[in-house]
Amino acid sequence: MNPQVTLKYSWPELEIRETEIPVPTERPIPRLGFEKKLRNAFFGKYSKFLTYLPYLGTDFTGGFGLHTFQETTSSRKTFVTPKPDPGPIFVEEEWREEWEYYLEATKITKSSSEFELWGFFFLYSGDKENFQIWLEIQEDSRAISTSLKFFLSLLGWRHYEPKRDESLLSLLFAYQTGESKKGDLDLIAKSILYEGNWQFSGILLDAISKGIWYGERANSFWRFIVGFYEDWKDWEKTRIRALSLGKLPPTLAVSLFEDVLSADEKQEYLEGLNLVFRGKTKSDTSSLNEKIQMFLKNFKLQNDYERDLLLRKLKQYPCSYYYNLLNSFVAAEDANWSLFHEAYERAGRLRFLPIALHFKAKYLQNKGDTELANTLFKVAEDHDGGVE
């Protein structure tokens, strides 16, 4: 109908006029297919991107940071897979119009599983601004899953206290809050070694640095992580060398690092091992026996101070022959013979020093093995291993 139409009837006194109301131009509805594309893209080997685990990274202190895959720069020193699979590529034109349409069309209702795809996508692309918008919508609709609560709490973006479950996110959260149970670190190590969650290595390195995780399981982790030594940045190489001192047996340390260090680095590393395991440096003028005698003398004068200092050294270097030997002497002075035996056995070759044999003789004497004890007492005295 034309904008104005005049209808004329057979009788001239009646005339009807009608004006057409202009119809406003509406924004065209975009083709709503990006979610389907996301599902198809994150399929098979890329299905990991539909969980929150790959978007977490850890640093040497065990702290968490956001780990993205399409973001080109990052200021955080977090562990990432040395040679990561880049995953699928998305361009802004594919999703921008559809996302804006969802934000404006408030009457559209979406299932939580459908809408959650957008959250994963924004994490994947490093789009923190749109992720926060997405998150606010989720919070308003009370569609926050337990795994998302763990994820947000680990990053410090929100503060939830989700109920602990058997998931890896729950183990990581327990470590962060100081509520780890025995065996949790072994499970985290398993996820790194066998499930490819390399980015959580910072948790184990933090536990190693605090002296709360060592032994054979930790040694397996060391074998794994040193295998990527050439892929690391210089600051990472420096930190890992320093951290490894006293945290694994010396023979294993040498075998792991000897082929990846330069000549200068190797010399410096061997000197560090000598100090940690034998308690001596090249510049030391006193003998090891004299150093031990001085420690025992100071221990009798400043018991609490020397004991505290020794415990801190043991926490820093749990595999050290030297500090474990000193700990065995302290245990002997306390007549704690079970602790003496445990520490003495971890003292490596230093167990056969004359002064060490003297304390071993006292241990055997306490057990009632006087014949062997007397033999060791004589050997120790013949080699100037008596205790002043």
matplotlib code that plots the C-alpha trace (Angstrom):
import matplotlib.pyplot as plt

x = [0.0, 1.3, 2.1, -1.2, -4.2, -7.6, -10.6, -13.5, -17.0, -20.1, -21.4, -19.3, -19.8, -17.6, -13.9, -11.4, -7.7, -5.0, -1.4, 1.2, 3.3, 7.0, 8.5, 11.9, 14.9, 15.9, 19.4, 19.6, 19.8, 23.3, 23.7, 24.0, 26.5, 29.7, 29.0, 28.7, 32.0, 33.6, 32.4, 33.7, 37.0, 37.6, 37.1, 39.4, 42.9, 41.6, 38.9, 41.2, 40.3, 36.8, 38.1, 39.7, 43.0, 44.9, 44.2, 46.2, 49.9, 52.2, 55.5, 58.5, 56.7, 53.6, 51.6, 48.9, 48.5, 46.3, 47.7, 46.2, 46.9, 46.1, 47.5, 50.9, 52.5, 52.6, 54.5, 54.1, 56.9, 54.6, 55.4, 54.0, 54.4, 57.8, 56.5, 52.8, 50.3, 48.8, 45.3, 42.6, 42.6, 39.6, 39.3, 37.2, 34.8, 33.6, 32.3, 32.1, 28.6, 27.1, 28.4, 27.2, 23.8, 23.6, 24.4, 21.7, 19.0, 18.3, 15.3, 17.3, 17.7, 20.6, 21.5, 24.5, 26.5, 25.9, 26.9, 29.9, 31.5, 31.9, 33.8, 36.3, 36.7, 37.5, 40.0, 41.6, 41.9, 43.1, 40.1, 39.9, 37.4, 34.8, 35.5, 34.6, 31.3, 30.6, 31.4, 29.0, 26.2, 27.0, 27.0, 23.7, 22.1, 23.8, 25.4, 28.8, 30.1, 32.4, 35.3, 34.9, 34.9, 38.2, 39.6, 38.6, 39.8, 43.2, 43.7, 42.5, 39.7, 37.0, 37.0, 35.0, 35.4, 34.2, 33.8, 36.8, 36.4, 38.8, 39.6, 43.0, 41.7, 40.7, 44.3, 45.8, 43.4, 44.2, 48.0, 47.4, 45.4, 47.8, 45.4, 47.2, 46.9, 49.6, 49.9, 48.4, 51.8, 52.3, 49.0, 49.9, 53.2, 51.3, 49.1, 52.3, 54.3, 51.5, 48.7, 50.7, 49.8, 53.3, 52.1, 51.7, 55.4, 55.7, 53.6, 56.1, 59.1, 57.7, 57.1, 60.7, 62.1, 60.2, 61.6, 58.2, 58.5, 61.6, 62.5, 62.1, 58.9, 60.5, 63.5, 61.3, 60.0, 63.5, 64.4, 61.4, 61.9, 65.6, 64.8, 63.4, 66.4, 67.4, 63.9, 64.0, 64.8, 68.1, 66.4, 64.7, 67.9, 69.6, 66.8, 66.5, 70.2, 70.2, 67.0, 68.4, 71.3, 70.7, 67.3, 68.3, 71.2, 74.6, 75.1, 71.7, 72.3, 75.6, 74.1, 71.1, 73.0, 76.4, 75.3, 73.2, 75.6, 78.3, 81.9, 81.6, 78.2, 79.3, 82.3, 80.1, 77.5, 80.1, 81.4, 77.9, 77.4, 80.7, 79.6, 76.1, 77.2, 80.6, 80.3, 83.5, 84.6, 87.9, 88.9, 88.3, 91.5, 90.1, 89.5, 86.0, 86.8, 87.7, 84.5, 82.4, 84.2, 83.6, 79.9, 79.6, 81.4, 79.0, 76.0, 76.8, 77.2, 74.2, 71.9, 68.7, 70.4, 72.5, 69.6, 67.3, 70.0, 70.6, 66.9, 66.6, 69.6, 68.1, 64.8, 66.8, 69.1, 67.2, 69.6, 72.8, 75.3, 76.9, 73.8, 72.3, 75.5, 75.4, 71.7, 72.7, 75.3, 72.6, 70.3, 73.0, 73.6, 69.8, 70.0, 67.4, 68.9, 66.1, 66.6, 70.3, 70.1, 67.8, 69.9, 73.2, 72.0, 71.4, 74.9, 76.4, 80.1, 80.5, 79.3, 82.8, 84.6, 86.4, 84.2, 81.1, 82.3, 82.7, 79.0, 78.0, 79.9, 77.9, 74.7, 75.8, 76.8, 73.3, 71.9, 74.1, 76.5, 79.6, 82.0, 81.5, 81.1, 84.6, 86.1, 84.6, 85.7, 89.3, 89.2, 87.9, 90.6, 93.4, 92.3, 91.8, 88.0, 87.4, 85.0, 86.4]
y = [0.0, 3.5, 5.8, 7.5, 5.9, 7.6, 5.4, 6.9, 5.5, 6.1, 8.7, 11.8, 12.7, 9.8, 9.7, 7.5, 8.2, 5.7, 6.4, 3.5, 3.4, 3.1, -0.2, 0.3, -1.5, -4.4, -5.7, -9.0, -12.1, -13.6, -17.2, -18.9, -21.6, -20.7, -23.0, -25.9, -24.9, -24.8, -28.3, -29.6, -27.8, -29.0, -32.6, -35.6, -34.6, -31.0, -32.1, -31.0, -27.4, -28.1, -28.5, -25.9, -27.7, -26.5, -22.8, -23.0, -22.5, -22.6, -20.9, -22.0, -20.9, -23.0, -19.9, -20.0, -17.9, -17.9, -20.0, -19.2, -20.5, -17.8, -14.9, -13.9, -12.3, -13.2, -11.4, -14.3, -16.8, -19.8, -23.3, -24.3, -27.2, -26.6, -27.5, -27.1, -28.1, -24.7, -26.0, -24.7, -21.1, -18.7, -15.3, -12.5, -12.2, -15.8, -15.1, -11.3, -10.6, -13.7, -13.0, -9.4, -10.6, -13.0, -10.1, -7.9, -10.5, -10.9, -13.1, -15.9, -18.8, -21.2, -24.3, -24.1, -26.7, -24.6, -21.3, -22.8, -23.2, -19.5, -19.4, -22.0, -20.1, -16.8, -18.6, -20.3, -17.0, -15.1, -12.7, -11.8, -9.0, -11.1, -14.0, -11.7, -10.7, -14.3, -15.1, -12.5, -14.0, -17.4, -16.1, -14.3, -17.5, -19.5, -21.8, -22.0, -25.6, -27.0, -27.2, -23.5, -22.6, -24.5, -22.7, -19.2, -19.8, -21.0, -17.9, -15.7, -14.2, -15.3, -16.8, -20.0, -23.0, -25.8, -29.3, -31.4, -34.2, -36.6, -34.3, -32.9, -29.4, -30.4, -31.7, -28.4, -26.4, -28.4, -27.8, -24.1, -23.9, -26.0, -28.9, -31.6, -35.2, -37.8, -39.0, -35.9, -34.8, -38.3, -38.0, -34.6, -36.1, -38.9, -36.3, -34.6, -37.7, -39.8, -37.4, -34.5, -31.8, -30.3, -26.9, -28.0, -28.8, -25.6, -27.3, -30.1, -27.9, -25.7, -28.8, -29.9, -26.5, -26.7, -30.2, -31.9, -34.0, -36.1, -39.8, -42.2, -40.7, -37.2, -38.6, -39.9, -36.3, -35.0, -37.4, -36.1, -32.4, -32.3, -34.0, -30.6, -28.6, -27.4, -25.9, -23.7, -20.0, -19.1, -18.0, -21.4, -23.3, -21.3, -21.9, -25.6, -26.2, -24.4, -26.2, -29.7, -29.4, -31.7, -32.7, -35.8, -38.3, -37.0, -39.8, -39.2, -35.4, -35.8, -38.3, -36.0, -32.8, -33.7, -33.9, -30.7, -28.2, -26.2, -26.7, -23.6, -24.6, -28.2, -27.0, -24.6, -27.4, -29.9, -27.4, -26.9, -30.7, -31.0, -28.3, -29.8, -33.4, -33.1, -29.8, -28.5, -26.0, -25.7, -22.8, -24.7, -25.0, -27.1, -30.8, -32.3, -33.9, -30.5, -29.0, -31.7, -31.3, -27.6, -28.2, -30.6, -28.0, -25.3, -27.6, -28.1, -24.4, -23.2, -26.2, -24.6, -22.3, -25.1, -27.5, -25.0, -24.1, -27.8, -28.6, -25.7, -27.0, -30.5, -29.1, -27.3, -30.3, -33.4, -35.8, -34.1, -36.6, -33.9, -32.6, -36.0, -37.1, -34.0, -34.9, -38.4, -37.0, -34.7, -37.7, -39.6, -36.8, -36.9, -40.7, -41.0, -44.1, -44.8, -41.3, -41.8, -45.0, -43.4, -40.3, -42.2, -44.5, -41.3, -40.0, -41.9, -42.4, -40.0, -42.9, -44.3, -41.3, -42.1, -39.8, -41.3, -44.8, -43.6, -42.7, -45.9, -47.8, -46.0, -47.0, -50.7, -50.5, -49.3, -52.3, -54.7, -55.6, -54.8, -56.9, -55.0, -51.7, -52.1, -52.9, -49.7, -47.6, -48.8, -48.1, -44.6, -43.9, -45.2, -42.8, -39.8, -40.1, -39.6, -36.9, -34.1]
z = [0.0, -0.8, 2.1, 1.5, -0.2, -0.8, -1.0, -2.8, -2.5, -4.6, -2.2, -2.2, 1.5, 2.8, 2.3, 4.2, 4.3, 5.6, 6.3, 6.5, 9.7, 8.9, 10.0, 11.9, 10.4, 12.8, 13.3, 11.4, 13.5, 13.1, 12.1, 15.5, 14.8, 16.7, 19.6, 17.2, 15.6, 19.1, 19.9, 16.6, 17.0, 20.6, 19.7, 20.0, 21.0, 21.6, 24.1, 26.9, 26.2, 27.5, 31.0, 33.3, 33.8, 30.7, 31.6, 34.8, 35.0, 38.0, 38.8, 41.0, 44.1, 43.4, 42.6, 39.9, 36.8, 33.7, 30.9, 27.4, 24.0, 21.5, 23.5, 22.1, 25.2, 28.8, 31.7, 34.2, 34.6, 34.6, 33.4, 30.1, 27.8, 26.1, 22.6, 22.9, 20.2, 19.3, 19.0, 16.6, 15.4, 15.6, 14.1, 15.7, 12.8, 13.5, 17.0, 17.8, 16.2, 17.7, 21.2, 21.1, 20.0, 23.0, 25.3, 23.9, 23.5, 27.2, 26.6, 25.0, 27.4, 27.1, 28.8, 31.1, 29.0, 25.9, 27.5, 29.2, 25.8, 25.6, 29.0, 27.7, 24.5, 26.2, 28.4, 25.4, 23.5, 26.6, 26.4, 30.1, 29.6, 27.9, 30.3, 33.2, 31.4, 30.8, 34.5, 35.8, 33.7, 35.1, 38.7, 38.1, 36.9, 39.7, 37.1, 38.8, 38.7, 41.3, 38.9, 38.0, 41.7, 42.1, 39.0, 40.1, 43.7, 42.5, 40.4, 43.2, 41.0, 43.4, 46.9, 47.1, 49.5, 47.3, 48.9, 48.2, 45.7, 43.9, 41.0, 40.2, 40.7, 44.2, 44.9, 43.6, 45.8, 48.8, 48.3, 47.9, 51.1, 53.0, 53.4, 51.3, 52.5, 52.4, 48.8, 47.2, 45.7, 44.3, 42.5, 41.1, 39.9, 38.2, 36.4, 35.2, 34.2, 32.6, 31.7, 30.3, 32.8, 32.6, 33.7, 37.3, 37.7, 39.9, 42.6, 42.9, 42.7, 45.4, 47.6, 46.8, 47.8, 51.1, 51.8, 52.0, 48.9, 48.1, 47.6, 44.7, 43.4, 43.4, 41.7, 38.8, 38.5, 38.4, 35.5, 33.6, 34.2, 33.4, 30.1, 29.0, 30.2, 26.8, 26.2, 29.3, 29.6, 31.3, 34.5, 34.7, 34.2, 37.0, 39.4, 38.7, 39.1, 42.5, 43.6, 42.7, 45.1, 48.1, 46.8, 45.0, 45.4, 44.1, 41.7, 40.1, 40.1, 38.2, 35.7, 35.0, 34.6, 33.2, 29.6, 29.6, 31.4, 29.8, 31.2, 33.5, 34.7, 35.4, 37.4, 39.5, 39.9, 41.1, 43.7, 44.9, 45.3, 47.2, 49.7, 50.2, 50.5, 52.1, 53.8, 52.2, 49.6, 47.8, 50.1, 53.3, 55.3, 58.1, 57.7, 57.8, 61.1, 62.6, 61.2, 62.9, 66.2, 66.0, 65.4, 68.4, 70.6, 69.5, 69.9, 73.5, 74.1, 72.0, 71.8, 70.6, 68.1, 66.5, 66.5, 64.7, 62.2, 61.4, 60.9, 58.5, 56.5, 56.5, 55.1, 52.4, 51.6, 52.7, 50.9, 52.2, 53.6, 55.7, 57.4, 57.9, 59.6, 61.9, 62.7, 63.7, 66.1, 67.6, 68.0, 69.7, 72.1, 72.9, 73.2, 70.4, 68.9, 66.4, 64.9, 65.0, 62.9, 60.4, 60.0, 60.0, 57.1, 55.0, 55.5, 52.6, 52.5, 55.5, 57.7, 57.6, 58.9, 62.2, 64.2, 62.6, 63.6, 67.2, 67.3, 65.5, 68.3, 70.9, 69.1, 69.0, 72.6, 73.5, 71.6, 73.5, 70.7, 72.8, 70.8, 67.6, 69.5, 71.1, 67.7, 66.2, 69.2, 68.7, 64.9, 65.6, 68.2, 66.0, 63.3, 65.6, 65.6, 69.2, 70.4, 72.5]

ax = plt.figure().add_subplot(projection="3d")
ax.plot(x, y, z, "-o")
ax.set_aspect("equal")
plt.show()
